[in-house]
Amino acid sequence: MMALLLMIMRKMVKNRWLELSLLSGLILSVALISSIPIYTEAILQRVLLKDLENLQASSGRYPGTVYAKVFMGSTSYWDSGDYEPEQRPRVLKDTNAFMQEDAAERFGLPVKHLVMEAATELYSFIPTDKTKVESETERLAEIAARSDLYDHITLIDGRLPASEPVDGIYEALVVQQSLKALNMVLGHVFEIENGDAKTKIKVKPVGVMDKLDYSDPYWHNHLDEYRKTFFIDYDLFETHISSNKALPAASASWLFVLDYSGMDLNSVHQYMQTTERIDTHLMNRFSTYTLDSPAVQTVETYFQREADLRLLVWSMYVPLIILLAFYLYMVSNLITERQKTEISVLRSRGASRLQVLTGYLIEGMLLGVIAYAAGPPIGMLLAKSLGASSGFLAFVDRTALPVKVTDDSYLYGLYAVISSILMMLFPVFQATRLSIVSQKQQMGRRTNRLFWHRYFFDIIAVAVAIYGLSAFNRQREDMLQVGVDASAFSVDPLLFLVPALFILGFGLLALRLYPLIIRFIFRVGREFWPPYLYSTLIQVGRSGTQYQMVMMFLILTIATGLFSASAARTLNDNLEQKIRYKNGADIVLKSHWLSESSLASSGGTQRIQYVEPPYQAFTELPGVKSAAKVFVQNNAYTLVGNERGLTKVMGIHTADFGRTAWIRDGLLGNHFYEYLNLIALDPKAVLISRSLSDKGIRPGDVINVGWSGVEPKTFTVYGIIDYWPTFNPNTMSTTEEQTNASRPSLVVGHLEYMQKAMALEPYEVWIKLDENAPRQPLYDAIAEKKLSLAFMTDTREELQRMGTDPFQLALNGVMTLGFLISVIISFFGFLLYWLLSLTGRVLQFGIFRAMGMSFAQIIGMLITEQILISGAAVLIGGLVGSVTSTWFVSLFQISFNPSAQVPPFQVMFDSSDTTRMYFVVMVMIVMGLLILGWRLSRIKIHQALKLGED
């Protein structure tokens, strides 16, 4: 065994540069695959924490609480409870132990507080001195205790109660509301009139308490819920009541306050399992109990998002995995080619194929161990970089993702090592089939096709991709014809797999045809080509299998880069435009309007008379560039002849609206301003939507518009519009009957005329802010001016939420990371191929020099080879990427729900994205050429003929 290891180590040292190249590919493969669970967990942890913070902000409840309450006594006059008084101490002790010693240790999160509370049933309390306290009031109250109470309260009046009965009287704390609810003052003694008391129980309130901090999660209930509660010392309650010495306990509760800021994938599962465990424990012991955990509903959606995101990231990594597989195969094949003679000799001397493969398997395992150790930490760095991407090759200064190496990352890394080693053994397996004779024969055959061409993998891949394209196009058309309800943004993983398959197949198909094109060019000008071109065309035309791997690297890099750039730009811009169009402006708000009285309209219905709040205050807010009054009535109607239809009415000031509202350029037949100018001079002029025009209404026609409580007025149609800020012209329905219903319609007119002729009703204020204007001064000014708002929508906040969506981060991050890694792999492949090519052709160059070819002509020959190989690969990659982007990026419309996507989905190409991509690729090629030039300058070509007898 040691001899075998020694032989393997010697071979690896002999081919150290190839082995290092193979090792770098292995490490990248392991790092890439292991980054999937690292990134998925990190981004979902950030999103989960953000969702929990939003839950706390919206509901006012701390998400890290788990509250359980059980009832051991009677809950009504016909129910005597689960346990008799003498049984309750044991049950309470067992449940206390379960909560403290079992549940608290299983959450997987730090427990900030475990608050225990117990209470008796409600008893009737009467004053002991009826001359000082009014005795007619019915005072129903309970005696309770709460752990660590004194650390979380402040005394409004009085003092803390004693820890032991004073002259047989239990001193207690009460809340402010208790004084009124129980009609009492501090210092008076009350006793239980009846009940299960074994002795006379007397209680004296000695202090009034309030919460020390109203944001403290220690408090699960509002203080008002304790208005009929006497709080005694907790230890006193334990010894006198929980033990059933004086009174039996009737209910108990436990409040876990967890530090949810450290919640991750593992603790989420533990949190849910422990909550279910508590539920099962209580269900088996109590017929009446409550269990409340605010975070459960949010966490439940987390698991589905985790599965969806992991599937999405896997699908987006497919092109990169293919590229890495090509790289590993190429390097392994180069190593095998250099050792084919040695393999054939071993086979001729009796070594079995299994023995030969075992040697290479051990070599692969040695490299795999190093890659397995280094890959996951590098994968963690890759995952960390994903969180900083805001678009294709675009990065922002964003808080770093909370990444860490997990058990799953090492498991994924192990899968990557095993798969990579199998890929590396494939060329060896093919080589072991050859004897010395067949190996020498194969060396003389330079036209052997690669296996993917031999088995028509390229044609099959293109055919499958085109079938997928056709199927997606049919799905998109069906969704456009039948409107469906809008749903959250999601991406079908096949939308990445099918284009990747098309890029791979199209690239391989181009490489099948390229040698034929080179041979045709050679034959056309074979009588005229100078010697260096003649040699270059022969070299490229006859040695197709040698350079096709490096060409495939460049094709995949360029094509996936173009597709990723277009896809990222398209998805980001369409999502942004959807939000901007839906809102209509940077800020949309509406004030609270006061109403004076109800006036009777001519139709007999009552109409509210509103008082308009000051509008100028909004135009003077910090950062406001322009503002516009926009009246919106969603339940208006149109009357054309005897036909009445539901419509949306928008009243505007044309000049202000034009300066403030947002709409995508080119969305309307003419410029947005031209439609506003069209109706500007006539107060009765309106624009109508295409859905009303399809009913026969034309420019110049007269229509009547009104709504509930408002008499319809006559307007003149001046123009027809397909889109308008905030207006969705698509049918949103799920049934065929709804689909056949009338489409949404819109009427846009003058606000001033509507207010004077129809009614003064609350309107919205749309605001356009200066570019990059900070929001906080605006919010502060609204608060300072005490502007009462019914609602407020901030478009920038919605765009920021969109940018931090886990799927959006994955799209931008993985596309950028994938391209950069493909550039690195292509660089190594490019450099490796040309270095080996130069080293292997030194003798050929020496012969050319001996035949009279100048050094400049040899350089010209190499430059021509670069153009015919690298240059052609870049052009083919650009062609493949452009075709893929044009055909496949439009399919992402399915992810947006075509009926809900307004403005319509549009494929985006940005020259800056393409420029950045080609710049990175050109830097890679130039660096490779500089290294090759340096290597060529060190080769002593004039001495090449001394190296052999050829």
N, C-alpha and C positions, 0 to 999 in steps of 0.2 A: 504493500500500500504506500509506504514511504517513497519507494522508487517511482510509483505512478505520480504521486504528488510532486516529486522533484522534477519529473519530466514535464508535467503540466506547467510548473512555475518557470522552467527554462523557456518553454514555448511562449508564455505570456511576456517574459522579459524580452525575448527576441522580437515580438510584435507589440512592444510596449505602447507605441503611439496609437495603434489600432485598438488595443485593449483599453487604453484610457478613453478613447472616443466611445467605445462600447459602454464603458462604465458611466460616462457622462450621460449617455442616452438612458441607461438603466435608472440612474438617480433621478433624472427628469421625469421618467415614467412613474416611478414610485411617488415622487413629490406631487406630481399632477393628480394622480388617483387619490392619494391620501388627503389632498387638500379639499376633496369633495365633502366628506363629513365634517372637517374642521370649519370650512366656510359655511356650510348649511347650518351647523349648530350656532356659530357665532352670529350670523345675521338674524337667525330666528330668535336668539336670545335677546338681541337688541330690539327686535320688533315686539317680542313678548313684553319686555320691560316697558317699552313705550306704550303699548296697549294697556298695561296695568296702571301706568301713570295717568293715562287719559281716563281710565275707569275711575281712578281716585278723584281726578279733577271734575269729572262730570257728575259723579254720584256722591262725592264727599265721604265715601267709605274707603277705609284702608284695605287694599286688596290682599294683604298678607295675613288676614285673619281667618280663623276657622272657629266657629261658635257652635257649641252643642249645649242643649238644655234638655233635662229630663224632668218628668213629673212623677213623683212616687206616691203622692197623696191624691185625694179626690179632686177631680176637675169639674164635677157637677154633683147635684144632690142624688142622682141615681148611680154614680160611679164612685166606689169606695177606694179606687186607686189600685196600683199594681201590688203594693206591699203593705202589710200591716205595720204599725209603728215600730214594733219590736224587731222587724226584719230590716228596716231601713238603714240603721247604722252599718250593718254588714255590707249591704248593696252599695251604699255610698262609699265605703272604704275600698271595696273592690274596684269600683269605677274610677275612683281617685287614683288608685295605683296604676290602673291601665293607662289613664291619660298621662300621668307623670312619668312612668317608667317605660311604657311601650310606645304609645303614639308620639310623644314628644321626641323620641330618639329616631323615628322613622321618616320624618318629613324630608330629611336631606337638606334642611335649611336651618340657620341659627334661630333659636327660639328666644325672642327678645323678652317676652312676658308669657307666663302661663297664669292667667287670672282665674281663680276659682271663686264661685259665688254660690251661696246656699240660702234658702229662705223657708220659712214656715208657711202654713196656710194663712188666709186672711182671717183675722179674729176681730171681734168687736171689743174696742177699748173704751173704758169709762174713766172719768177723772176720779181720783181718790178724794179730792176736796171739791165737792160740788158747789161750795160757796164761792170759790174763786174761778172756777171754769164752767162755762155753759155746758150743761149735761144733756140737753135735748138733741144735740147733733149726733148722728150715727157715724161713728168713727171705725171704719173697717180698714185694718192695716196688717202688715206682716212684719215679722222680725227677720232681718237678714244680716249677712256679713259678706265682706268681699276682701280677698287677699290683697295685701300691699296697698290698701285704700289710702292710708295717710300720706303716702308718697306722691299721690296724684290729685290731691285736693287742696283747696285753700279755704280757710275759715272766714265766712262773712260775719258771723256773730258767735259768741259763746266760746267753748273750749272743746278739746278732744275728750271722749268718754274714757272712763276708767277701765282697766283691763280685768277687773273683778267686780262682782256686784257690791254696791255700797249700801249697807243696811238692807240687804235683800233686794235692792233696786238695780235694774240693768240700765246703765246710762247709754244714750244713743245719739247718733247724728241724724239729721234730716236735711232734705233739700229745701230751697226757698219755697217751692210750690206746696210743700207739705203743710206749712203754717196756715195757708188758706184752705187747702183741701180738708184738713183735719180740724180746722178752727181751734188752733192752740197757739201757745207761746212757750218759749223755752223755760225750763225749770219746773214745770208742773208734772206731776206724776200721774200715770195712767196704768190701769190694770186690766187684764183680760177678763171679760165678763163671763165667758163660758169657753168651752173647748176641751182639749185633751190634756190640759196642764195638770201635772201631778201635784203642784203647789201653786199658790197664788203668784202669778207672774206680774211684776210691776216694772214699768219702763218710764224713764224720764229723759226727754230730749234736752241735751245740754249744749248743742252746737248746730249751726247751720253751715252747710258746706256748698262749695261750687267747684267746678272743674278747674284744676290748676292750669291746664292747657287744652283749649277746645279742639286742637288738632291731634291730641294724644290718642293713638290707637288703643290705649288701655280701655277707653270707654266705647263699648259696643252699642249701648242703648242711650237714648236721650234722658236727661235728668228728669224730665217731666214724667217718665215712666216709673220713677221712684217716689212719686208724690204721696204714696200710701205705704211707705217703707221706713222702719226704724233700723238704722245700721248700728249694730253693736260691734265690739272688738271681735276680730276674726278668731283668735285663739279661744276666747270665751265662748263663742258660738260652737266651736268644735267640741269643747268639753261639756257644755251644758245642753246643747240642742242636737248637734249631729249625733251625739252618743245616746240621745233619747232620755237624758237625765231629767230635763225640765219640760221640753216640748219636742215633738217629732218634727224632723225636717220634711217638707213636702216637695221641694224642688231643688235642683242643683244645676249649675251651668259651669262650663269650662270655655275659656277664650284663649286660643293660641294666637299670639302676635308674632308672626314670622318675618324675618328680614328677607323680603322677596327680591332685593337688588342682586343677589347672587344666584337667582334661579336660572338653571341651564337645562339641557336636555335630560340629564340624569335625574336632577332634583325634581323636574316636572313630573316624571313618571313616579318617583317616590311620593311626591305631594298628592297625586291623584290616588295612588294605591293606599296611602295612609288615610286619606279622607274616606275612601270606601271601607277601609278597615274599621274606622270609627263608626261609620253608619251601620255596618254589620253587627258590631258589638252592641250598639244601643238597640238595634232592632230585635236582637235576641233576648234582651233583658227588660225592655220597657215598651209598653203599648203606646204611650204618648211621649213623643220627644220631637225636638226640632234640631236640624243641622243646617247651618248656613255658612257658605264659603263664597264670597263675591267673585273670586278669581276662577272658579271652576268652569264657568261658561266660556270665558276667554281662553283658558288653557285647552279646553276640548277642541276648539278650532285650530289650535296650535299644531296638533298632531297631523291633521289633514294638510295644513300648509307645509309642514315638514316633508311629508311624502311627495307633495306636488313639486316643491322646490328641489328636492333631491333628484327627482326624475328630470326636471328641467335642466339642472346643471349637468347631469349625465349626458343628456341629449346634445347639449351645447359643446361638451368635451369630445364628442365623437370625431369631428374632423381632426382635432389635435391628437387623439389616440391613434387614428389612422396614420398620421404623419410620423408619430413616434414609432409605430410598428414598421413603417417603411424604413426609417432610419436604422432601427435595430437590425432589420433584415439586411440592409445594405452593408453595414459594418460587419455583421456576422458573415455575410457572403464574401466580403473582401478577405476576411481572415481565412475562410474556408478555401477560397481560390488560391491563396498563397500556400496552402497546406494540402492541396488535392493530391499532389504526387506522394506525399508522406502517407496520406490516408489510403491511397490505392496500393502502396507497398505493404502497409500493414494488413490490408485485406488479402493481398496475394500470399502473404506469409502465414495465413491461417487465422488471423484475428476476426472474430465475428462482428457483425454490424452492431450488436448490443455492446460489445466491449469498446468499440470505437466511440459510440454514442455516450457510454458511461464516462469516458475521459473528458469529453466536451461538457457533459452534464456537471461534472465536478468543477470544471473551469467556470461554468455559468453560475454555480452555487457560490463559489468564492466571491465572484463579482456581486452576486445577488445579496450576500450578507452585508457587504459594504453599502450597497444601495439601500437595503432595508433599514440600516442604522441611520443613514444620512437623509433619506427621502422624506419622512414625516416632518422633521424640523424645518426642512426647506419648504415643504408643503404648507407649513404654518405661516411662513413668510409670504408665500404666494397668496394664501387666503387673506392675509392682512392687507396686501396691496389691492385686492379686489374691492375692498370697502372704500377706497379713495377715488374710484373711477366714477365720473359723472356722464360719460359718453365714450365713444370710440376714440382711444388715445387722448382722452381728456381727463384730467385729474383735478380734484379740489382738496382744499385743506379741511378735511372732515375728521371728526373724532375716530380714532382707530378702533377697528372691530375687536371685541374681547376674545381673541383667538387663543386656543391652547390645543396641544397635541392630546388626542383622546384614544381610547382603546379601539374605537372604530377606525381611526386613521391608520393604526398599525395593521388592523385586519385588512383594510383596503390595500395597504401597501404590500401585504403578503400576497394578495391576489395578483397585484401588478407584477411582483417579482416572478411568481410562477408562470404567468402568461408571457412575460418577456423572455424567460429562459426557454420556454417552448418555441417561441418565435425564433430565437437564436439557434435552436437545434435543427430547425427546418432545413437550412442549406447543408448542414452536416449530414442529415438523413439522406438528402439527395446525392451527396458526394459519395456516401458509402455504397451506393449501387454500382459504382464504376470500378472496373479493373484497371490495371496499368495500361493495357492496350486501348480500352474504350476511353480512358482519360486522355491519352495522347491524341486519339482521334478527335475528341471534343475540343482540344486545344486548337486544332486546325480549323475548326468550324466557328467562324465569327458571326454567323447569321442566326444562331439559335434564338428563337423567340422566348421572351419571359413567360412564366406560367400564366399570368393574367391575360396575356394576349393569346396564348395557346388554347386556353379554355374560354375565350371570348367573354371574360369577366367585364371588360369595358362596355361591350354592347349590352350585356344583361343589366348592368348598373344603370346605364342611360335609359333603357326601356322601362325599368322599374320606377325610376325617378319621374319620367314623363307620365307614366300611369298615375303616380301619386299626385303630380301636378294637375292632371285632368280631374281626378277625384276631388281635390281641394277646390278647384274652380267651380265644379258642380255644387259643392256644399255652400260656397260663397254666394252663388246665384240664388240658391234656394233660400238662404237667410235674407237676401235682399228682397226677394219677392214676398216672403211671408215674415212680417215684423214679429219679433219676439221681445220679451221683457229684457231690459238692460241688466247686465250682470257685471260683477267685478272683473277687472282686467286679469286675464290669464292667458297663457301661451301653451298651445299644443306642442309637446316635444317633437312630434313628427314634422313640424314646420322647420326644424333644424336638421333632422335626420335625412329627410328627402333631398334638400339642397346639397347636403354633404355628399350624399350618394351620387348626385348629378355632377358635382365638381370632380369627384374621383373618377367617375365613368367617362366624362367628357375629356378630362385630362389624359387618361389612358388611351382613349380613342384618338386624340390628337397625336400622341406619341406613336401610335400604330401607323399613322399616315405620314408623319414627319420624315422618316428615312426615305420613303418613296419620293417625297418632294425633293429632298437633297439629291437623290440619285438622278432625278429628272433634270435638275439644274446642272448637275455635272455633265450629263450626256449632251445637253443642249450646247454647252460651251466648251466641250472637252478639247477642241482644236485651238481654243483661244486662251484658256486659263493660264496664267503664269505659274511657275512651278510650286510656289508656296500655296496658292489657291487650289491648284490641282491636288496637292497632297492633302490639304485640309478637307476638301470635299470627299476624297476617298476615305479619309480617316473617319469623318462623321457619318458618311453613308454606309460604311461597312461595319462600324463598331457601335451599332445602335444600342445593344444591350448594356454597353459599358457606361454610356452617358445618360441613359434614360432615367436612372434613379435620381441624379442631381437635378435633371430637368423637372422631374416630378415634384421634388422638394420646392423648387421655385414656383411651379405652376400652382401647387396647393397653397403656398404662402400668399401669392398675389391674389388668387381667386377667393380664398377665404377672407383675406383682408378686405377686398372690395365688397364682398357680400356682407361681412360684419359691419363695415362702415355704413353701408346703405341701410342695413337692417336696424342698427342702433340709432342712426339719424332719423329713420322713418318712425320707429316706435316712440322715441323721445319727443319728436316734434308733433306727432299726431296726438299723443297724450296731452301735451302742453296746449295745443290748439283746441282740443276738446274742452279742457277746463276753462280756457280764456273765452271761448264762444259761449259756453254754458252760463258763465257769470256775466259777461258783457263788458266789464270794465275792471280796473285794478281793485277798486273798492265799491261794493254795493251795500247800501244801508237804507234803513227806513226808520223814521222817527215815530214815537208815540204821538198820535193826534188826539186832542181832546174833542169831545162832542158836546154841543150846546143843547140841542133838542131834536125831536123828530118832527119833520114836516110832512104833510100829506101831499103826495104827488097827484097829478091829474088822473092817474090810473087807479087811485084809491089806496095805494100802498103807502107805507110810511118810509120816509127817507131821512137818514140821519144828517144833521147839519154839523159839519166839522169845523174846527178852528185850526188854520194852517200855522204850524210852528215856523220860527224864523229860518229862512233858507241860507241867508248870507253867512251864518256861522260856519257852515260846512265849506264854503268857498275860501274861507280864511284860515282853514286848518293848515298846519305846517306840511310842506311838501306837495300841496295840491297844485297841479298844473292846470286842470280844468275840471268843471263839474257840470252835471246836467240833471234836470228833473225828468223822471221817466215814470209815467203813470201806466200801470199794468192791470188790466181786468181780464182774468182768465175765463170768466163765465159770462161773457157778452154774447150777443147774437146779431146776426145780419138778416135783414128782410129784403128779398129781391122778388117783387111781385107777391105771390102768395107763399113763396118758399122761405122757410125760416131755418137757420142753421147755427149751431154753436160755433163761436169763434173767440179768438184772443184779440184784445184791443190794446194797442200801445200808443200812448200820447207823449209827444216829444217836442222840444224846441230844436229845430233842425240844426242851427249853427252850433249850439252847445253839444248836442248829441254827436254831431260829426267830429268835434274835437275830442270827445271823451270815449266813445264806444270803440270796441275792438271787433274787427272782422277780417278774415284772411283775404289777402289780395287775390283777385281773379275768381273769387267765389261767385260773384254776381256777373251778369252779362256786361255791365258797364261798371265804371268805378263807383264805389260806395257814395261818394260826394254827389255824383250826378243825380242819383235818386232823391237825395235830400234837396238839391237845388230844384228838382222837378216840381216838388210840392211846396216850396218855400213861400211863394207869393200868394197862394190861394188858401185861406184858412179852412176851407171845406175839402181841400184836396187830400186824398189818401192813397197809400200803396196797399195792394192786396197780394196775398200769397198765391202761388200757382194752383193750389187746391181749389180756391174760389174761381180762378180763371177757367179751370177745367169744367166748371158748372155753367159756363156760357157768359160770364161777366167779362167785359172788355174795357180797355181804357176809354173814358168818355161816358161810361154808364153811371147811373145813379143808384146808390144803395143806402139803406137805412140801417143804422147801428144803434143798439141800446143794450141795457142790462137791467137786472132786477132793481126796481124802484126808480129807474131813470127812463124818461120818455125817449124813444128812438128819434134820432135826428138824421137828416139827409146829408150824404157826402158824395163827392164825385171821384171816380177812380181815375188816377193819373198814370199809374204804372203797376207792373206785375213783378214780384220778387220771388226768387226761389229760396233764399235764405235771408235771415236777419238776426242780429245778435240776440241770443237766448232762445230763438225759435227753432224747434225741431220739426221739420215737415214730414218726418217719417211716421208711419203707422206703428205704434207699439202695442202688439197684441199677441196672444198665444193660441187663439182659436180661429178657425176659418171664418166664422160669422163676424168676429171682430175685425179680421183682416179686410173683409169686404165692406166694412163700415167706412164712413167718410174720413178722409185724412184730416189732420190738424190744419186749422186755417188761421190767418193773421190779418189784421187791419191796422195800419200805421197812419196816424193822423197828428194834427196839431194839438198839443196839450192846452194851450191858451184858449182855443175855441171850445174844446170839450169842457173846460172848467166854467166858461161863461155860459154856454148854451145848454149844457147837460148837468154837470154836478161837480162840485169841488170835493174830491175824495183823496185819501192818503196816497201819496206817490213815493217812489223810491228815489234815492239820490245816488247817481253814478259818479264816481270820482276817478280821474286819471292822475297819477302821481308822477313827479319828476323821476327820471330814471335813477335807480339805485337809492331812492329816498328811503331813509330809515323809517320803520313803522312806529317805533316806541314814542317819538315825539307826537305823532298823530294820536295815538291812544291816550297819551297823557293829556293832550289838549281837549279831547272829547270828555275825559273825566273832569278836567278842571272847569270846563264850560258847563258841566252837568247836562250834557245833551242826552236826553232819554231816548234809547234806541229799542225798536221792536226786534230788529235783527241786524247783523252785520256780516258780510262775506268778504274775506280777504283772499284775492286770487293768488298772491305770492305765497301765502301759507299753504294753500292747497297744492301749489307747484312744489313746495318744499316737501310736503308729505308724499307726493308722488315720487320725488327723487330718492326718498328713503324707503320706499316699498321694497320688500325683499326680492320680488321678481324683477323689479326694475334694476336694482343693484346687481343682481345676478346677470342680467342681460348685458349691462354696460361693462361690468367687471370681467366676466368670462370672455366676452368678445375681445376686449383689449388684451387680457392676459394670453388668450389663445394665439392672437396674432404675434405678440412679442415672443412667445415661446417658439412658435413656428419659424420666426426669423432667426432665433438662436440655433435651432436645429438645422435650418437651411444653411446657415453660415458654416456650421461644423461639417455638414455633408458636402457643401461646395468646396471648402478648403481641403477636406480629406480626399475628395475625388481628384482634384487638380494636383495636389502634392504627390499622390501616388502615380498619377498619370505622367507628371514630369519626371519623377524618379524612374519609372519604367521605360521612358522613351529617350533617356540620355544617349543610349547607343544609336538610336535613330537620328537624333540631332547631330551626333558626331559624323555619321555617314553623310548626312546632307551637307555638313560643312566641308567634308572631304571631297564631295562632288562639286563644290564651288558655290554653294548657296551662302549668301552673306548672313551675318548675324542679324542684320536688320530684317532680312526676309524671314528668318526663323521667328523673330518677334512678331512680324506681320502675320505669319501663319498661326501663332498662338492667339493673337488678337482676333483673327478671323474665326478661330475655333470658339473663342469666348462669345463673339457675336452670334454665331450659328447655334451655340448651345445655351449660354446664359441669356443673351439678348432675345433669342427666339422663345425661351421659356417665359421670360417676362411678358412678351407680347401675347403668347398663348394664354398665360395666366390672366392677363388683362381681359382678353376676349372671353374666357370661361367665366371670370368674375362678373363681367358686364351682362352676359347672357343670363347667368344665374340670378343676379340682382333684379334684372328686368322681369324675369318670369316668376320668381319665387317670393320676392319681398312683398309683392302685392297681396300674397296669401295671408299675411299677418292681419289683414282686415278682419279675418274670421275671429281673431282673438279679441278684437274690440267690439264685436257684435255690430254688424253693418247697420242695423236699424237704429242703434243708439249712438253711432259715431257721427257726430255733426260738429264741424264741417266734414264732408266726405273724406274717406281715407285717401291719402296721397303718398305715393312713393317718393322719397326725398333723396336727392343726391347733392352733396356739398363738396365743392372743389377743395375746400380746406382739408376735409377728411382724406380725400384721395391724395392730396399733396403730401400730407403727413405720412401716409402709408408708403408712398413711393420714395419719399426722402429716407425713411428708415431702411427700406430695401436697398436703395442705392448706396447708403452708408455701409451696409453689410457687404455689398459686392465690391465697393472700392477698397474696403479694408482687406478683403480676400485677395484682391489683385495686388495690393501693396505687399502682402506677405508672399504671394507667389513671385512677384518681381524680385523681392529680396532673396528668395530661395533660388531663383533662376540665376541671379548674379553670382551665386556661390558655386554653381555647377561648372566644372571645368570641361566644357564641351569638347575642346580641342584634344583632350586626353581620353575621350570616350572610347576610341577604337582600341586602346590598350586594355580595356576591361574584359574583352572576350575575343573569341576567334571568329565571330560572325562577320 
